[in-house]
Amino acid sequence: MKPLKVALLGCGVVGSQVIRLLDEQAADLAARIGAPLELAGVAVRRLGRKRDVEVAPDLLTTDAETLVARDDIDIVVEVIGGIEPARTLIVSALNNGKSVVTANKALLAEDGATLYEAARAGNGDLYFEASVAGAIPLLRPLRESLAGDHVKRVLGIVNGTTNYILDKMDTTGASFTDALEEAQTLGYAEADPTADVEGFDAAAKAAILASLAFHSRVTAADVHREGITEITATDVASAKAMGYVIKLLAICARSDDGRSFGVRVHPAMIPRTHPLAGVREAYNAVFVEAESAGQLMFYGKGAGGAPTASAVLGDIVAVARNRIAGTRGPAESTYADLSAHPMGETVTRCHVALDVADKPGVLATVADLFAKHDVSIQTVRQEGHGDDAQLVIVTHRATDAALTATMESLRELDIVRAVASVMRVEGDD
Ligand SMILES: NC(=O)c1ccc[n+]([C@@H]2O[C@H](COP(=O)([O-])OP(=O)(O)OC[C@H]3O[C@@H](n4cnc5c(N)ncnc54)[C@H](OP(=O)(O)O)[C@@H]3O)[C@@H](O)[C@H]2O)c1
């Protein structure tokens, strides 16, 4: 059969590995698809840059717009990243009848609707497995394998950089700053780590996961986001003492009445017995709870050139097969049209450490204040005496609004010298 021509936009960490795999696996890919794939052009920003893979000079171009509009191109793979020019190029490719594979979580979470609409109008495919959790097959299971089920919750570690940092803090007692520095030295964190440590990267992925899980349109702006920069070695030690570990979680959960969902990214304590607690170093894992399937766990490498390229290649094979069969993969599914509820309505639990005056009646006053806000206490223990006295409280489930109001009132109590740490507790309900 005549070859399917592939245009690659971007030849960096991921793009160079896509080229390597297209070359090394050419025969197998052709057999699996039923036609060979031919790399027909590679758009980059700097022509003269040294690359991790050899690219024939006549394939390289800085004119991505012309490349995606070329009549002979069948499949466009976008691994440039960011919003523009990626959006314009993808839309242009789809408008020109191409199928598109992208790893661009930021764009999908900001303006996925525009991309889906262009795919619909151009009757082409839009596949994006690599955009969430790198190599881990996760979006296709949500989009296809679980299409007959009812997903209730998705709970995951979807950012390897923050997991590496928190894991180092947990295993060595390091501070956030020291653990971040080590992650940067080892190449797990960027020189500017903001997108990772402030939770922006995980929030984009949470938006994509929620949209697929709940068949609704979700953008990054719907995601409640908190990063890990405020987490101290004391928080980590305190969690450890109670049999918990702190992880940055992306949580997408339907409300109890099923009429809305919550989507959030924040650090949380999870029991050491929870399957996500054992996810070490820069690995990712996502726990999916569906009505009939029950609990499912997806685990693996969430980033890196070759792992991410594996997911991209899987998508290339899928869209290539569809083109040959004259069909399309799943389109956008937003029929449920649910919306994200405010963080205050989310039901969660809380671990609180209070520096308190060590005198009679303190516990009763604190307990009374929790009760006033309708927050019931599951466990309480006192640590230290005198000026070092600390009350460590774990609550039962309550709305985030009630928990936040409780913390504000605690700060106003004379007998509370400081609210030393507040952390949500997840994964043990
Ligand atoms: N790296 C990972 O582990 C990973 C994991 C999952 C998903 N992703 C996603 O994959 C995508 C690519 O990431 P990456 O790490 O491979 O990025 P990268 O290493 O920074 O590579 C970006 C590439 O895009 C090219 N480029 C930039 N602006 C361009 C423009 N205006 N026109 C044409 N080419 C342009 C660059 O060209 P030059 O080489 O000439 O500068 C470079 O080759 C992003 O969406 C990212 O979120 C990455």
The ligand as a Tripos MOL2 file, in Angstrom:
@<TRIPOS>MOLECULE
LIG
   48    52     1     0     0
SMALL
NO_CHARGES

@<TRIPOS>ATOM
      1 N1          9.1290   15.8070   27.9160 N.am      1 LIG1
      2 C1          8.2610   14.9570   28.4590 C.2       1 LIG1
      3 O1          8.6250   14.0760   29.2340 O.2       1 LIG1
      4 C2          6.7980   15.0670   28.1200 C.ar      1 LIG1
      5 C3          5.8990   14.1540   28.6810 C.ar      1 LIG1
      6 C4          4.5460   14.2210   28.3410 C.ar      1 LIG1
      7 C5          4.1120   15.1900   27.4770 C.ar      1 LIG1
      8 N2          5.0030   16.0940   26.9700 N.ar      1 LIG1
      9 C6          4.4940   17.1220   26.0740 C.3       1 LIG1
     10 O2          5.1140   16.9690   24.8050 O.3       1 LIG1
     11 C7          5.2690   18.2170   24.1880 C.3       1 LIG1
     12 C8          6.7310   18.4330   23.8010 C.3       1 LIG1
     13 O3          7.5390   18.3610   24.9460 O.3       1 LIG1
     14 P1          9.1410   18.2600   24.8280 P.3       1 LIG1
     15 O4          9.6030   17.9710   26.2100 O.co2     1 LIG1
     16 O5          9.5290   17.3410   23.7230 O.co2     1 LIG1
     17 O6          9.5230   19.7570   24.4470 O.3       1 LIG1
     18 P2         10.9580   20.3370   23.9490 P.3       1 LIG1
     19 O7         12.0230   19.3660   24.2490 O.co2     1 LIG1
     20 O8         11.0490   21.7250   24.4520 O.co2     1 LIG1
     21 O9         10.7760   20.3850   22.3510 O.3       1 LIG1
     22 C9          9.9690   21.3240   21.7090 C.3       1 LIG1
     23 C10        10.2560   21.2770   20.2230 C.3       1 LIG1
     24 O10         9.3680   22.1750   19.5680 O.3       1 LIG1
     25 C11        10.1230   22.9740   18.6520 C.3       1 LIG1
     26 N3          9.4690   24.2700   18.5070 N.ar      1 LIG1
     27 C12         9.2830   25.2220   19.4310 C.ar      1 LIG1
     28 N4          8.6180   26.2690   18.9210 N.ar      1 LIG1
     29 C13         8.3740   25.9580   17.6290 C.ar      1 LIG1
     30 C14         7.7300   26.6260   16.5440 C.ar      1 LIG1
     31 N5          7.2110   27.8360   16.7280 N.pl3     1 LIG1
     32 N6          7.6570   25.9970   15.3460 N.ar      1 LIG1
     33 C15         8.1910   24.7820   15.1740 C.ar      1 LIG1
     34 N7          8.8150   24.0830   16.1530 N.ar      1 LIG1
     35 C16         8.9010   24.6790   17.3530 C.ar      1 LIG1
     36 C17        11.5000   23.0870   19.2360 C.3       1 LIG1
     37 O11        12.4090   23.3880   18.1940 O.3       1 LIG1
     38 P3         14.0060   23.5230   18.4480 P.3       1 LIG1
     39 O12        14.4550   22.1320   18.7830 O.co2     1 LIG1
     40 O13        14.5430   23.9950   17.1860 O.co2     1 LIG1
     41 O14        14.1610   24.4720   19.5910 O.co2     1 LIG1
     42 C18        11.6800   21.6870   19.8320 C.3       1 LIG1
     43 O15        12.1740   20.7980   18.8730 O.3       1 LIG1
     44 C19         4.7200   19.2650   25.1910 C.3       1 LIG1
     45 O16         3.3680   19.5230   24.8990 O.3       1 LIG1
     46 C20         4.8200   18.5410   26.5120 C.3       1 LIG1
     47 O17         3.8810   18.9940   27.4760 O.3       1 LIG1
     48 C21         6.3300   16.0460   27.2560 C.ar      1 LIG1
@<TRIPOS>BOND
     1     1     2 1
     2     2     3 2
     3     2     4 1
     4     4     5 ar
     5     4    48 ar
     6     5     6 ar
     7     6     7 ar
     8     7     8 ar
     9     8     9 1
    10     8    48 ar
    11     9    10 1
    12     9    46 1
    13    10    11 1
    14    11    12 1
    15    11    44 1
    16    12    13 1
    17    13    14 1
    18    14    15 2
    19    14    16 1
    20    14    17 1
    21    17    18 1
    22    18    19 2
    23    18    20 1
    24    18    21 1
    25    21    22 1
    26    22    23 1
    27    23    24 1
    28    23    42 1
    29    24    25 1
    30    25    26 1
    31    25    36 1
    32    26    27 ar
    33    26    35 ar
    34    27    28 ar
    35    28    29 ar
    36    29    30 ar
    37    29    35 ar
    38    30    31 1
    39    30    32 ar
    40    32    33 ar
    41    33    34 ar
    42    34    35 ar
    43    36    37 1
    44    36    42 1
    45    37    38 1
    46    38    39 2
    47    38    40 1
    48    38    41 1
    49    42    43 1
    50    44    45 1
    51    44    46 1
    52    46    47 1
@<TRIPOS>SUBSTRUCTURE
     1 LIG1         1 GROUP 0 **** ****
